């Protein structure tokens, strides 16, 4: 049975960078499911309750469960909107879920976002998307603060999944 790693948080928190780093450190046969890629690039659908991307996310999760050693699910992944996906994840992976949530102040996410090479949105849009303490609730999540470095976050996840 494979392991599921969930990396969530608000825009600009560092989740995509972390997910890519973890993906590169894990062996082949690791599936990375980035929310932005699936929803915006592959399907070009809006996010929200009952997003049209939900069936594809579930299918990708099932594929990963059946065929991969590790699955990384990464994105803002609003806890309320994606509850059906998290319930499906729990049904499939059971206790083999390692979930992480970036609990970082808004000002820090804005600063991090401005450091990126490509910026397709600004502070006003980020504020409209912001959701404080958006925990899943029924899947335990390790909280990452802005005091942790990327290396710290990687170490925590790698130790968790190998332990």
C-alpha positions, 0 to 999 in steps of 0.5 A: 500500500502506498503513502499519501502526502498532503501539503496544503496552505494559503497562496504564497505559503511555499507548498508548491516548492516543498511538494516539488522538493519532496517529489524529487527526493522520493523514488520513481513511481511517485505521483505529484498532484498539484491542484493548480495544474489539474484545475487551472492548466488541465481543466481550466475550471474555477475553484469552489464548492463542487468544482468540476475538477473534483472527479479528476482529483478523485480519479488521480488519487485512486490511480496513485493508490493503485499504482504508486508508492507515494502520492503527493497532493498539493494545493490550497485545497479549501477544507470545506470544498475538498472535503469529498476528496479528503474523505476519499483519501481517508477511505483509500489510504487509511492511516498512511496519510501524512498531512501538512498545513502551512500556518503562515501570516498573510504578510509573509505569504505576500512577501514570499509571493513577490519574490517569485519570478512569475506573478500572475496575481497580486496582494488584493487577489491573495487577500480575497482567497485567504482563509485562516486556519483552514484545517481538514479536521478529520485528518490530522495535519502537522502545522508548518510556521514561517519559522521553519526553513524549507530544509526543516520542512523537508526533513520533517516530512521525510522522517515522518514517511520513512518512520 
